[in-house]
Amino acid sequence: MFEKISRSWELAKASASVLNSDRELLVFPVVSAICVLVVLATFLVPAIAFDLFAGGYSVGSLLFAFAFYFCQYFAIIFCNCALVSAAMIRLEGGNPSVADGFNAARARIGAIAGYAAIAATVGMLLNALKGRDNNFIVRLIGGALGAAWTMATFLVVPVLVAEDVGPMDAIKRSTAMFKRTWGESAAGMIGIGLACFVAMLALGAAGFGLAYLLGFVSSALAVLIGAVTVLALLALAVYQSALGGVYSAALYRYAVDGEVPHGFEGLSLEAPRR
């Protein structure tokens, strides 16, 4: 257990090193966040104005909810594909631009849309299971299925951008590669998530704690420090998203080629079993 925890930190640091060599990769999660907010506003306004869900779920409201899920997933997956495409160029020794990433994602827009539809359907079903307040067992099953789906689809985005396959084949390929590299996948996800969580926790405690203390001296200064802290936390969230993209690209390249990508040399990764 301690060995896996140690390796997860090393994987997180290696991903950060690759990301630091090309800060343009941070543009993609920023664009993704902006798109998500635009989609949210686009659907939230009419939902509130027409009170679509006041009488429970109907065919119309379910179609509206699916359209919302689809647009959200499409925006996120498209930007993730652009990020991973650029990260793969960097891992191969190239110098990608933001345009390179978005051009690569646009070339696979059909497969991305297909996978977004699948992800939206699964997302709605899982949320329905996890939202059963009066049935703990059903919510537990929903949570377990959600975790399994996340792990099985961890490498779908790299597969979509690197291989000429459809969304269903991409899911199958991702699942097969995850089975071979489950140790690396789990260590990477835990390492990156834990590192960013600790950083956010420390930053939030320091920033909001300082804002609270300054509130006794100057309300304006306290608000300023609080606002800066929120922006810093958002920046860390963007950085975490980019880290995850870099790591998934590196893990995909490792699973396919059997070689440790550039920037990950020296790590004791297990050889993937064919």
C-alpha positions, 0 to 999 in steps of 0.5 A: 500500500505504501509503495503504491502511495509513494508511486502515485506521488511520483506520477503526479510530479512527473505529470506536473513536470510535463505540464510545466514544460508547456503551459499552453495546455492549461488553456484547454481546461479554461475553455472547457470551464467557460463552455460549461458555464455557457451551457449551464446558463443556456439551459438554466434560464429557460428551465426556470422561466418555464418551470419545466420540472415543477410537475416532476419528470415528463417526456419533454423535461427528460428530453430537455435534461438529456439535451443539457447532459449531452451539451455539457459532456460534449463541451467537456469531452471536446476540450479534453480531446484537444488537451490530450491531443496536444499532450501527446504531441508534447510527449512525443517531443513536439511543441504543440500549439492550442490550434493543434489541439483543437484541430485534432479534436475537430477532426474526431468530432463525430466520434466525440459526439457519439461518446458524449451521447453515451456518457450523457445517457449513463450520467442520467441513469447513474444520477437517478440511482444515486438520487434515491434518497429513500433507498441506501442500497440503490444509492450505494449501487449507483456509486459503485457503478459510477466508480466502475464507469469512471475507471473503465472510461479513463482512457477513452479520450486518448483512444478517441484522438489517437485511433480511428474508432467509434465511441463503443470501440473506444470504450472497449479499448479503454476497458481492455487497457485499464485491465492491463494498467489498473495499477498505474491508472489507480495510482495516477488518479489517486496521486493527482487527486490527493496532491491537488486536494491537499494544495486546495485545502491548504490554500483555502485554509490560509486564504480564508483564514487570513480574510477572516482575520483582516475582516477585523481591520478592513472589510474591503481588504478581507473581501479582496483576499477572499476573492483572490483565494477563490480565483487561486482555487479555480486556477488549481482546479484548472491545473488539476484538470490539465494534469489528468489529461497529461497523465491519461495521454502518457498512460495511453502511450505507455499501454500501447507502446510498452515504453515509458513516455518522455518526462516519465523516465525513471519511474518503476511502472509495471509492464502492461500485461498483453 
